[in-house]
Amino acid sequence: MALKILQWNCLSVNNNRADLLRLIDLYKFDIIVLSETWLLPGSHFHIRGFSIFRDDREDGYGGAAILVHNYLTFSPIHININ
């Protein structure tokens, strides 16, 4: 099975949520990688059917997220870089 992966510089995932949901519905992505999410740490963001891993900036700009469809088996690996 080939994975369908989307990489998108979304320039505010909240402002472009409808577009993201439309893309997911149309292309049935397995993994989505978002840059420039513009989410504040601790803010709520959820897409049904996906696990979400985020790295938000304190000022609410920048930021990145990886969404992995729940039917995929995965294990996050935490790496210490010193």
C-alpha positions as CSV (number, residue, x, y, z in Angstrom):
1,M,0.0,0.0,0.0
2,A,1.4,3.4,-1.0
3,L,1.0,6.1,1.6
4,K,-0.6,9.4,0.6
5,I,1.3,12.3,2.2
6,L,0.5,16.0,2.1
7,Q,3.1,18.7,3.0
8,W,1.6,22.2,3.2
9,N,2.7,25.6,4.3
10,C,-0.8,26.6,5.5
11,L,-0.1,30.1,6.9
12,S,-2.6,29.6,9.8
13,V,-4.2,26.2,10.0
14,N,-7.2,27.6,11.8
15,N,-7.9,30.2,9.0
16,N,-7.4,27.4,6.4
17,R,-9.2,24.6,8.3
18,A,-12.0,24.3,5.7
19,D,-9.4,23.9,2.9
20,L,-7.5,21.3,4.9
21,L,-10.7,19.3,5.6
22,R,-11.6,19.5,1.9
23,L,-8.2,18.2,0.9
24,I,-8.4,15.3,3.4
25,D,-11.8,14.4,2.1
26,L,-10.8,14.5,-1.6
27,Y,-7.4,12.8,-1.4
28,K,-7.7,10.6,1.8
29,F,-4.2,11.4,3.1
30,D,-2.5,9.1,5.5
31,I,0.1,11.6,6.8
32,I,-0.1,15.4,6.8
33,V,2.9,17.7,7.5
34,L,2.0,21.3,8.2
35,S,4.3,24.3,8.5
36,E,3.4,27.8,9.6
37,T,0.4,26.5,11.7
38,W,0.3,29.7,13.7
39,L,-1.1,27.9,16.8
40,L,-0.5,29.0,20.3
41,P,0.8,26.5,22.8
42,G,-2.1,24.8,24.6
43,S,-4.7,25.9,22.0
44,H,-7.2,23.3,20.9
45,F,-6.7,21.8,17.4
46,H,-8.1,18.5,16.4
47,I,-8.9,16.7,13.1
48,R,-11.1,13.7,13.4
49,G,-9.4,10.4,12.6
50,F,-5.8,11.8,13.1
51,S,-3.2,11.8,15.9
52,I,-1.5,15.2,16.0
53,F,2.0,16.1,17.0
54,R,2.7,19.8,17.3
55,D,5.6,22.2,17.9
56,D,4.1,25.7,18.5
57,R,5.9,28.9,19.1
58,E,5.1,31.1,22.1
59,D,4.2,34.1,19.9
60,G,1.6,32.1,17.9
61,Y,3.5,32.4,14.6
62,G,5.5,29.7,12.8
63,G,4.9,26.3,14.2
64,A,4.6,22.8,12.7
65,A,2.3,19.8,13.0
66,I,2.4,16.2,11.9
67,L,-1.0,14.4,11.5
68,V,-1.0,10.6,11.3
69,H,-4.1,8.8,10.4
70,N,-5.3,6.6,13.3
71,Y,-5.3,3.4,11.2
72,L,-1.6,3.6,11.0
73,T,0.6,2.0,13.6
74,F,3.4,4.3,14.7
75,S,5.6,5.1,17.7
76,P,7.0,8.6,18.3
77,I,10.7,8.6,19.0
78,H,12.0,11.4,21.3
79,I,15.5,12.5,20.5
80,N,17.6,14.7,22.9
81,I,19.8,17.1,21.0
82,N,22.3,18.9,23.2
